[in-house]
Amino acid sequence: MPVSAPPIEFGAVAISETRIIGIGPQSEIITRFPKCEVEDFGDALILPGLVNTHTHLELTVMRGYLENEDFFAWLRKLTVARLEKLTADDLRVSATWGACEAVRAGITCVGDASDSAMMSMLALKDVGLRGVVFQESFGPDPRLVNENFSSLKTKVAELRGLETELVRVGVSPHAPYTVCAPQLDLIAELAHAEKLPLMMHAAESQDEELLVRDGCGTFADRFVQRGIEWSAPRLSTIQYLKQRGILDTQPLLAHCIRVDDADIETLRETRSKVAHCPKSNAKLGHGRAPLAKFLNAGVTVGFGSDSVASNNTCDILEEARFAVLLSRAGERDTLITAADALRTATLGGARCMELEGQIGELREGAQADLAVLSLTGPHQIPNHDRSATVGFASSGREVKLTVIAGREVYRDGRIVGVDEERLRARMNEISEKL
Ligand SMILES: [Zn+2]
């Protein structure tokens, strides 16, 4: 299933080193590349690797740790645990475990936002996962802008030394309620000057909307308690981010639930991209982003699992199914199909990561990032419509092989070159601490 072209019955993909060198009917490919070693996967589907545009792999150890809290208590408990209970090595183990979960589910590229970005980069490298690690920046207090911004610059400079062909660095001003306006301005300038991809949480919760539009609500109350100055821009989050120059960086915006038609037009015009995280949004009770409207308007959208602290799994096929069902439940004028969802999970994701033409499709010359999905489960038979079988009846658990840049990273239950038993033991140890 090339995604950017019609499905090929009895198809084959030829790979040499990091790239796809041929795709077509099996007989044709075997004739064209007679020296290639051939592997037949039987009743299976070869898909482009799935793209998870929004994760926080360092928080994997918090799966199930933050249940039934309101958003504010959730954020506070998460932040305290991350800052006070977890060491750098704990965060690295947590991120590596998350990266293992991702490749097991056929995910070949992630957009990972991280406070300890160094640990996430090491995790991606250890597992062989492709991605952009966005170094997070926090700072709601305008009095601390210089300090916070120079700390971000120092971290980014260090991380750049770790960049590889597969793993790149980006920046992430965390959210409108955690980063003040002058800090947003500086980060937008930095992203421009250093050509850094920028990711930000935007238009997620009702409290965020109250803060930005009306200067009230839980976040505003907290600002008053902490003596933090805040004058509400009296705009929607999207218009506020446009005003601050964030949208000039063609950012990747996670969530975008609280958007009106004018905001959607702004997203399209500024070529901003949306990381749509329907399960996290539903679980935290934030609502539903208008997926069909985004797609109709020509806004670039990919799927994101968000952290497993709010999901609780990192599985883009499951996310895609949930996205379609939720859209159909709420947006009756446009019917999103399983094929739309598959396209969003692959090509859409590639566009979100600024890797269009390289990943997200099976095409000659593209990177050899792919997943092999078994089609032999009882829940997948019969297989009248391939897109429906993948989008509505399958999950990441049916993936049997994941290849990234031509390298096998996962095959038949095992991650290549990673000691999962040691990681499992460490994950249990760390969760005891929490
Ligand atoms: Zn997030």
Residues whose N, C-alpha, C, O or C-beta is under 5 A from the ligand:
A	BS01	ZN	D306
